[in-house]
């Protein structure tokens, strides 16, 4: 019998993390599990059942405390870094989000390098679909390597992009970044927050179920994952069945909690027109082919299963008039201070209106549901140009390919030599604005990253698109070339708790 592996899992008190813990625990004959959680009363109660289980080591601490992280990393074969501050909380506390999500991965990398044999440790980092931002139709199909394009004001995505780059450039022998999409889980039925209206009705998302997300965390630690799986980027998704529009999601969700059509509960102009995130993946099957984590439950049946978890008080929705539900609950979210979309309109918060609607005039044109056209975009997969010959084997990529890729990004590759096929030794680059930086070809070509000095904020996307054809592919289809975008958000300074 093979020796049990030790798995250090962060974020086990969260949705994906706990689902992963449950899958690992089912396999406790294979794994010893180390968990680092904040010592809150809620967390202690949640894991009370496992206090005396020899397969589970509970550490109460903080990801921002290096000594706590080092304690958990020491002796670990795998590190599953799921933990962090996520939306909607991340939207309310951007400074804390940046500190938490970047500081945590810095501590983990440092702790791995402090081990006697860092090359024996495998790091699994959970990234996010939010890194590639707004991909409304007609650019709704995406893959890893597409441009990093963080939606305006999405500080969570900034933090995850920076953290992913730190992982990819860490020099570790074994790492992987799995970019998570929206997760379907029972608690999603109870989530009512102004962010619900930040989602364009005609936008898309390929969802992942909580069961699939948990299983993949266990699968990545099992024997049989090949060497070529590592040092790569992947999109997580539950596949073609879970590629739906945001309007279809609203229909499924409302039915699950016993409510009527979205048209009877919401106003069409409460929802934004752009600047969220989400896409259908051309490459999510790649991760499935490696890990075989999908349960393949039809999406309609899955939402029917979710409806069984609806709290009893939701059953009252069937007898309460739609007009009352709309007036007492839904409209309040639309008008909530700071993040309610109608608060931006009524108070002329131009930066927010510009980012999410394009202009006050564009919002006015939305009108009512009678005026609004609901569409389902093309199912035909399309691919962006990544600026180099992708038909060439990785082992054949050379300096000329790097120069071509840099030029397509409006910049230059400044390095004068490169070992053919070496995508992990950093090269020197210059962006169109003169910033010079070092970055591995892997992060540029396969991760879609570019100049770190051009990362938002400020969101200088108009200027970038004018000189960067690679980025222009994901900007101009959704923005006019003569737009006067204005994203200053100083009106909210000091409002973070």
Secondary structure, DSSP 4 states (H G I P E B T S, - for coil): -PPPEEEEEE-TTSHHHHHHHHHHHHTTTTEEEEEEE---HHHHHHTGGGTT-TTEEEEE--TT-HHHHHHHHTT-SEEEE--S--TTHHHH-HHHHHHHHHHHHHHHHHHHHTSTTGGG-EEEEEEEGGGG-B--TTS-EE-TTSPP-PPTT-HHHHHHHHHHHHHHTS--SSEEEEEE--EE-GGGGG---GGGGSS-TT-EEE-EEHHHHHHHHHHTTSTT--GGGSS-EEE----GGGEEEHHHHHHHHHHHTT---HHHHS-GGGS-SS---B-EESSHHHHHHHH-------HHHHHHHHHTT--GGGGGGGTS-HHHHIIIIIHHHHT-TTT-HHHHHHTT-HHHHHHHHSSHHHHHHH-STTTPPP-----S------SS-TTS-GGG--HHHHHHHHHHTTSEE--S---TT--SSEEEEE-TTS-EEEEEHIIIIIT----GGGSSSS--HHHHHHH-HHHHHHHTTTS-TT-------GGGTT---
